[in-house]
Amino acid sequence: MTLEEKVAQMLQLVASYFIGSGEDSQITGPMESLGITEETVAQAGTALGLGGAAKIIQVQENHMKNDRLGIPLIFMADIIHGYKTIFPVPLAIGSSWDQELAEQSAAIAAKESAVSGLHVTFAPMVDLVRDPRWGRVMESTGEDSYLNSLFARAFVRGFQGEDLTNDFSRVAACVKHFAAYGAGEGGREYNTVDLSERQLREYYFPAYKAALEEGCEMVMTSFNTVHGSPATGNKPLMRGVLREEWGFDGVLISDWGAVIELIAHGVAEDEKAAALLAVNAGVDIEMMTSCYPKFLPELVRSGQVDEALIDEAVLRILTLKNKLGLFENPLRGADPEAEREVVYCDEHRAAARKLASKSAVLLKNSGILPLEADRKLALIGPFAQSTDILGPWAWNGAEGNIATLEEAFKGKIEASNLLVAQGSGIDTVTTGQLEEALRTAAQADVIVLALGESSPMSGEGGSRADITLPKAQLQLIAHLRTLDKPMVTILFNGRPLDLHGVYDQVDALLEAWFPGSEGALAIADIIFGAVNPSGRLSMSFPQAVGQIPVYYNHFNTGRPKKASEPENRYASQYLDIPNEPLYPFGFGLSYTEFEYSQMTLSSEEMNPQSALEVKVTLTNKGVLAGEEVVQLYIRDITGEVVRPVKELKGYSKVLLQPGESKQVSFIVTEEQLRYHHSDLSFTSDAGEFAVFVGANSRDAEEKRFRLQK
């Protein structure tokens, strides 16, 4: 390969640049703006954002004719929570606490993507997030590094399977965004991140590392700074931690435009300097900017870049192409006929419905839910008849074919028992809409409100400083409250919200998130009792935005607020709101009642060679079968550095029939007690520990033990 051919392999372009994409007329202008030639496009290594077997086959065949060496393209896309069959957003999947269903969702997304011609998905996003103002919180599985790590592994297994070379129903995964993208200051997209090395290793790194240990083939750089250096040009992070320390030898790709953005960050003077920084940091593929093809050949010939770095990057790219089987099968799994049968099939839609029902979280219930089918209902709100329930990153979703909440309800009750009114828009309301809502609700026994955020209000670029429901919807709730009728609210949204004006005004509250293609049907299953809700929050809901970040595994501080000293001003507290979140991590209600009893430890002491067994008896005290998520937390009472008040270390999903009891057990090992010390060593300390078992991070029974070393 010539030097120019090698560098072109390191370039990723959107599919419209390539002949046969169906958008060929748009090629000339964009090429001029990027400063690249048709020859560079003909030699480019990867394509972004195209879906559909017929188009991809056409582009691949044309590309291989035009490329001197006949090297096939890799086709990549953002398949975040489904290709055509859209599953709940990842934050909702995290709230299912169901790794098997998460893996299944990724496997189905891979199958639909692969048959449609794609080879790589830019997922999973495993960024730890503690700030719901950030729009991309919907793409994370929450605020806990342990839970995020489990889901990272599940998603990678689902996408990649066991044999990418021969299993053409799988795609390569690309974990993102390395590193700490979810910690942007103020919850603002693309913003600065400033974390200590210990925080990075203790809380932010584990999920990325878990994905790589599961065999994830690619890593994407983050837009933010790490230790003052933008990740895309951060050599200690990429070559030091990722390559040398963790041994990652797969492909590292920049996020969209991140190489040229090194200039705006203020660490590169121009595009040539940006290319130099990125290639030295180990970035193999530059996404949608042209610093590499324009300047890397010159930098190599001038001796500023060792050509060995180019060879390493290209070898990694070609190795991935070989691993995907593209040299023998350039079209891989692309099959227009099979695509028609596989994509959005009944089996996949049934799986999406199941996961949506497992992901919804019941936050409040005065006993009104589940609803009886013979009651007259008024379904009111901007989501009553909306198909905008797929959420962000559903660019290929079949929105036109999904059921609305109104249609789903009509599958459960007589049409004569369902009255429907819009009530308001997402963020606008008229007097006429309010009057119609009042007239409609006056005729009903129960008011069901379908409220929330539109899809563009979260996702990339969707940061919000005010995370309450839009005022128009709060006004709608207040007007309907005057009727003094039972009210149920169903929320569609991509982040934890400040729920003042909602939770305090309604009798029941169901967090549906953006539930995907079959979401309306799944929510109807819950509302009418065909499914008992079992979702549990994977991220805390704040009392108010001024509390953020609020998360369960915080430090105690030297002056913790004590219930025994409510009048003590000089404690770490707010004067106007509680310290605690409105709804804590792990929280979720059921239509039945679970009782925890008889918690025991196998010993009050353990050592590195022994393990501790924790047991608790769980009883279903209600009249319905239900599934509880039994959660295990641990606290290191005295550490070499300050330790969190609680840390999730395990959980078990337990299905019980009415009146049934089951003993649930957990094994605690010394390894689970390790953490990063001030010198970054990863060890445990001898001393006292607290272990908690319960229904969530707040409501749990505590016992103590000691680690002897």
N, C-alpha and C positions, 0 to 999 in steps of 0.2 A: 504494500500500500504506500502511496505517496504521502508526504506529510499533510498535504491538504485533504486527502481522503481520510486520513486518520482523524484529523481535527473535525471534519464534517460529521463523523460518527458521534462526536461529542455534542452535537447540536440537536435540540428538539424543537420542532415547528408544529403549529396547528395544522390539521389535515388539509385545510383549504389551500395550502401552498402546493399540494401535490396533485399531479394530473390524475383525473378520474374521480376526484372527491365530489364532483357535482358543483363545486364552487370555483372552477378554474378561472373564471373571468375576474376573480378577485386577486389573482396571484401577483400581477405586475406591481400594483401600488404598494402592497405590504412588503414585497421584496425590496423595493426602492427605499421604503422607510427603515428597514432593517440594514440596508447596505449590503445585501448578499446577492449572489448571482444565481441564475438557473442551474449552473453547474454545481454550486454548493447545495442547492435543494436536491438535486439528483443524487448527491452523495450523502445526504443527511441520514442519521442513524435511527431516529425515532420520530413518531408522529403522535399528536395529542388531540383528543376530543372528537374523534369520529366514531360513530356507531352504526351498525348495520352490515350484515355479511356481504351483500352484493357490492356496496360501495368500497368496503375494505379490500375485497378480492380485486376489484378494479384498480384501486390505488397500488396495492402490492404488486400486481402483475406489471403495471406500467413502470413502477419504480425499479423493479429488477431488470427491466429492459434498458432503462436509462442509466443505471448504475454500472460503471465499467466492470466491477467485480461481481455484480449480481448479488449483493448482500441485501437480505430482506430487512424491511423495517420492523421495529417493534411498535405496536399500537397500544397506547396508554390512554386512560380516562379516569375521571373521578367517579368511581362506583362506590359510593359511601355507604348507603343503606339500601341497595338494590339497583338493578339495571332497569328492567321494565316493571317487574313486580317489586313494589317499593315496601320495604319493611319500616317499622318505626325508626325514628332518628336514633343515633347511637346513645344519646343521653337516656332515652326511653328504654333501649335495650339494656343499658346498665341497670335500670330500675327493675328489670325482670329478675336480676340476680340468677339468671339461667344461662350457664355457659354452653350447654348443649344446643339450646335454641339459637344462641348467638352464632355458634359454629355452623349450624344448619342454614341460617340466613346468609352467611358469607358463602357457603357452598352453592346455594341457589343463585346468588348474585354472580358468582363465578361461572356457573353453568350457562346462565343466560348471556353473560358478557362474552364468554368464549365462543359460543355458537354464533354470536353476532360479529365475531372477528377480532375481539380485543385480546390482548396478551397480558396486560399489567393494569392493576387498579391502584390508585393513589389512596390507599387505605391499608390498615386502620390508622386513624388519628388517635394517639394515646396520650395526648397532652393532659397533664394534671391541671384542673381548673378550680379555682376557689372564688372566682368573681363572675357572677351571672350577668353582669353588664356586658361582658364579652360575647359577641354574637355567635362565635364558633363553639361556645359551650355545648350547643346541640350536637356537635360532632364528636364530643368526648363522652366517656362513660362516667365522669364524675370527679369527685374531690379526694378520692382515696387511692393511694398508690398500689396497695395490695389488690383491691378489686379491679382497678384499671389493668394491672398486670395479668390477672386471670383472663379478662376479656381480650387483651392484646393477643394472648396465646390462642384463644378460641377463634378469633377472627382470622389469624394467620393460618391455622389448621384448616379452616373452612375454605379460604380462598385458594390455598396452594395444594391441599391434599398431600399425598405421600410421594407422587411421582409426576412432576411437571413435564418431564420429557415425553412421557407416553400417555398421560391422562390429559386429553385435550379438552376436558370439561372443567379444568382448573386454570387459574391465572396467577401470575406472580403478584405478591403483595409488596407494597411500599409503605413502610411505617413512617409516620410524620408527627410533628415537625421537630426535628432535632436541632436545638433542644429548648425546652421550657417556654414554648410559644404561648402557652395558656397563662403565663404569669405577667402579661403585659400590664404596665402601670395604668391604673384607672379603668381597667377593663377595656381599653381602647385598642382597636385593631391595629396591628403592625407596630405597636408601641414598644418603648424601651423595657427591657427586663434587667433587673439588677438583683441577683441572688448570690448568696455565699456558695462556695464550693461544697460545703457540708449540706446545705439545703438541696442543692442540685442532686447530690448523690443519694441523700436520704429519701427524698420525696418525688423528684422529677425524673431521674434517670431510670428507676426500676422498670417502668412499663416499656420503655424503648428496649431495654436490655432483654426483657422477657420475650418480646416479639422476635428479636434476633436469635435468642436461644431456641426459639421454635422454628427457626430456619428462614425467616423473612428475607427475601432476595434483594430488596432495595430499601434505601433510606432517603428521605427528603429533608433538605436543610430548612430551617425556620427563617422567618424574616427578621427576627429580633436580634438584639445584642446579647452576648453571653460574656460576662466579665469585661464589658466595654468594647467588645469586638463583634461585629455582625457575624452571625453563624456561618453564612456562606463564604466568608473569608477567614474563618477562625481555625487556623492550623492546629493549635493545641487541642481544640474540641474535636475536630474531624480526623486529623491524622493521629493525634495523641490518644484521646479517649476511645473514639469509635474504631479506628483501624488497629492501633498498637495494643491498647489495653484490652479491648473487647474482642479483637481478632476478626472484625468484620471485613470480608473480602468481596462483598457484593458491590452493586452499583450505587453510587451516591449522586443524587440529582438535586439541582437547585429548585426552589419554588419559582413560580412564574415571575420572571423579571428580576429575580433576587441578585443576579450577578451585577447587572448595571446599576442596581440600587445601592451598591457599595459606594457609588459616587455621592448620592444624596445623603447617605449615612455620614459621609465626611472622612472615609478612610482610604478612598481612591481618588486620584486627581482627574482621571479620565477613563475611557473604556479599556485602554491598554493596561492601565494599572489595575483595573477591576479584574480583567482576565488573569493577570499575574497573581493576584491575591487568591482568586478562586481555585486556579489550578494547583497552586502551592498548597492550599488547604485540602486538596484531594477531591474536589467536585468533578465528577466524571461527565455529567451531562448538564449543559446550560439550557434552561427552559425559556424559550421565546424572547431571548435577546441574542445579539450576534457578536459579543465581545470575543468569544473564542475563534470563530472562523475569520474574523477581521484581523486579529492581532496575535494569536498563538503561533502561527507559522513564522511571523517576524520575530517574536520573542525567542523562539527556538533557534533561529538562524543567527540571531545576535548573541546567543549564549546566555541569555537571561533566564531561560527555562530549559532544563535538561529534557531532551526528547524522551528519555526513559519515563518521565512522568506521563507523557502523552501515550506512550506504549502501554503503560500500566492501566490507564483509564480505558483505552480502546480494548485491551484484552478483557477487562471486566465486562464491557458492553457486549463483546462478541461471545464471551462465555455465557452470559445470560441468554443471548440468542440461541446458542447451541443447547443450553439447558431446556429452553422452551421448545426445542425440536424444529426450529425455523429453517435451518439449513437443509434438512431433509423434507420438511413440510412447510413451505413458506406461507401457505394459507391456513395452516394449523387446523383449528376447529371451525373455521368460518364455513357455514353451510346454510344457504338461504332457505332450503326446504325444511331442514331440521329446525331452523330458527323459528319458523311459523308454528311448529308443534311444541317447542320447548318454552319459548318466551311467553310469560304471563299465562301459563297453563293452570288448570284447576288445582293441581297438586301444590304448586308454588303459592298460589293465592291462599290455599288452606293453611299453609305454614305461616304466611304473613298474618293471617287472622289470629292464629294461635299466639304468635309472639306479641301482637298488639294487645291481646287480652291479658297476657302475662305482664306487660309493661305498664299498664295503667295503674295509678296509685290512688286509692281511696283516702282522702285527707280528712274528711269530716263526714259523719253520718249520725243524724239524730234518731235513726230508726226508720226513716222514710224509704230508704233503699234496702232491697230491690223493690221496684214498683210493680204493683199488680196490673195485669193486662186489662182489667175492666175499668180502670180509672180514666177519667177524661183528662188528657194532658194538653197543655199549651207549650209547644216547642218554639222558643223565641231566641233570636240572636243572630249575629252575622254568620255563624257557622251552621245554622239550622239547615240551610239548603246549599251550602258551599262544598266545592270539591277541593278547596285549598287546604287539604289535610295531609298532603305528602311531605311538606316541609322542604327546607333548602336541600340542595344537592340531589334533586330528583329530576334532573334535566331530561331524562329519557322516560320518565314515568308516564303511565297510561292514565292521565288525569281524566280524560273524557269517558273512561269506562268504569270509574269507581262510583260506589253508592254514596249518596249524601246521608246525613243523619236522618233526615225526614224519610227517605226511602228505607233505611235500615229499621226505623221505628215501625213503619207500616208492615214490615215483615214480622213484627212481634204482636201488634195489637190491631183491632179493627180500625179501618180508616176513619170511621165516624167518631172514634175516641181521640183523634189527633187533630189539634188545631195548630196552625203554623203562622208565624209572623216574623218578619225580619228584625223588627225592634230598633236596630241601628246598623250603621256600617261599622267597619273596624274602628275608625277614629272620627266618624261624623255621625250626627243624629239630627233628625228634623222633628218638629212638633207633630207632624203627621205620623211619623214612624212610632213615636211614643204613644200617641193616642190609639193607633191601631194595636200596639202591643197591649195596652191596658184593656181595650175592648176584647181582644182575644183571650187574654189571661182571665178576665172576669168570668168567662164561660167554663173554665176548667177547674178540676179538683187540685191539680198539681201543676206548677210552672217548672219547666225544664229549660234552663238557659244554656245556650251553646255559644261560648265566648272565647276570646283569646287574641293572639297575635296573628297577623298575616305572615306567610312564609318569608317575605323580604325583611321582616322586622328582626329576624335572627339569621344565622349563617354568616359567611364571610362578609365583612363590611357592615355587619348588623349590630354594632355596639350601641347600647342605649344607656343614657345617664339616668333616666326615669324608667324603672322596670315595673311600675304599676300597670294595671290594665288601662288602656286609653280612656280618657275622661268620658267619652261618649258612652262607653259600655258601663262605666260606673254610674252614670246618670240613668241608664236603662234599669240597672239593678235597683237603684233608689226609688224610681217611679213604681216598679212592680212590687216592691216591699210594702207600699201603702195599701195593697190589697189584702195583706195579712194572710196570704195563702202559702202553703208549703212550697219551698223553692229548692230545686236541685241545680247545681251549676256543673257543666262539663267544660273543662279548659283545654284548648288546643294552643300549644305554644312550644317554643324551642329552648326555654331557659326557666330556672326557678324565678318566680315573680314575687314582688311585694304584693301580698293579697289583701291588704287593708281595703275595705269597701266591698270585699267579696266574701271571705271566709266568715266574717262577723255578721253578714246579712243573710246568709243562706243556711238551709237545714242540712244539706249534703253537698260535698265538693269532690269531684272526681278529676284528677289530673290525667288527661288523655295524651298529653304531648302532641307531636305531629305523628299520628299512628300509622300512616302509610296507606297502601292501596285498599286494604280490607279493614281499615281502621273504624269506619262508621259501623260496620257490621259487628266488629269486636266490642265496641262501646255499647251497642244495643244489647249484646249478650250479657254484659255486666249490669247494665241499668235494669234489665228485666229478670235477672237472677239465673240465667242459663250458665253463667260463669261467676264464681266467687272471686273477687279481686284478690290478687296476691302480690302485686308490685310493691316494692319498698324503695324509698328515695335513695339514689346514689349521690345526691347533692343536697345540702341543706337549703331550706327556704328562709330568707331573711325576714326579720321584723320590719326593717326599713333599709333603704339603700345606704344610709349613713353607717350601718353596721358592717358593711362589706369591706374586706373579706370576713365572712363568718363560716367557720368549718369546725367539725366536731373534734378533730385531733389537734387542738390548739395547746399552747403552753399554759401553765397555771399562773405565772407571774409571781413576783415577791409579795404582792398585796392582792390576793384573790378576793373576789366578792364572796362573802359568807352569808348564808341564810340566817345564821344566828346573830348577825350584826347588821340588820337592815338599815340602821340609821348612820352607819359609818360612811362618811363622805370620802374618806381617804383610802378607797379601794379601787381596783381597776374595774370601772363600771361606767355606764351612761346614767345620767340623771333622769332622762326622759323615756327610755325604753329598757327592757331587760337585755342582759348580755346574750342570752340564749336565742337561737333562731326560732322562728315561728314553728317550723317543722324540722326536726333534726334528721341528720343522716341516718338511713336505715328505717325511717318511719313509714308506716302504711297500715291501714285498717283492713279488716275483713268483715264479711257478713256473719261470721261466727266469732266466738270469744275463746281465746287461748289462755291457759293458766300455766305458769311456770312454778315448779316446786321441787323440793328435795335436791337442791344443787349440792354436789359433793366433789371433793378432790381426792384422788387416790393417795396423796401424801401431802404433807405441809412442807416438804423439802424435795428438791431434785438436784441433779448434777449433770454435767455435760454428757455423761454416758447413759443417763436414765431419762425417762419421759414421764410426764404427768398426765393422768387421765382426768378430764373434767366431765362430770355427768350432770344432767338435769332431766327432770320428768316434765314432759309437755302433755297437756290434756286439752282436748276440744270440749269446752263446756257448753257449746251452743247446739243448735238443732240442724245445722248444715255442715256438710263436709267442707273442709278448708285446708289451705296450704299455708304454713307459717315458715318464715325465714328466721331460723334460730341463729343468733349472732354471738360470736365470741370476741371479746376485746381484752387487751392486756395493757397494764401500765407498769412501767419501771419506776418504782417509788423514788429511788435515789440514783441518778446516773452521773457519769463523769461530765456530761453536759445535760442541759435541761431536756427532759423527755415529755412527750404529749400526755395529756390527761387520760387518753384512751387511744388505742390503735387496733383496728380490725385485724384479726389473725386467722379467722376461719368462720365459716357459716354452713348451715345445713338446711335444705328445703325439705320440710316434712309435711306429708299429706295425712290428715287424720279424719276419720269418720266421726259423726256426733257421738260424744261420750267416750271416744277412744283415747287412750294414753300411750305414750311411747317414751322410752328412755333414749335421750340423745347424748352422744358422747363425742368429745374432742380430745385429741392428743396434742399436748404442748411439749415441744422439744427445746433444747437450749438454743438451737439455730434460730428459732422464732424470737428469741430475746436479744438478738444481736442488733447493733445499730452503729452508725458512723460516729466515732469519737472525734475529739478536737484535732487529732493528728490524722483523721480520715481512716484510721484502722476500723475494720468491721468486726467487732467483738461484742461479747456480753459482759455484764458486771455481776459479780456476786452481790447478793442482797435481797431485799424484799420486793415482791411483785404483787400487784392486784390483778385478779382475773374476773371478768364480768361476763355473764351470759344473760341474754334477754332479747326483747323484740326489736330494739333499736339502740342507737348509741346513747340515748338518755335513760331509757327504762330498762335497767338490767340489775341483777343481783350480783353482789361482790363477795369474793373470798380472797384470802392472802396465802402466799407461799414464799419460800426462800430458795434462791439458787445458791448452792454451795460449789465453790471452785477450789 
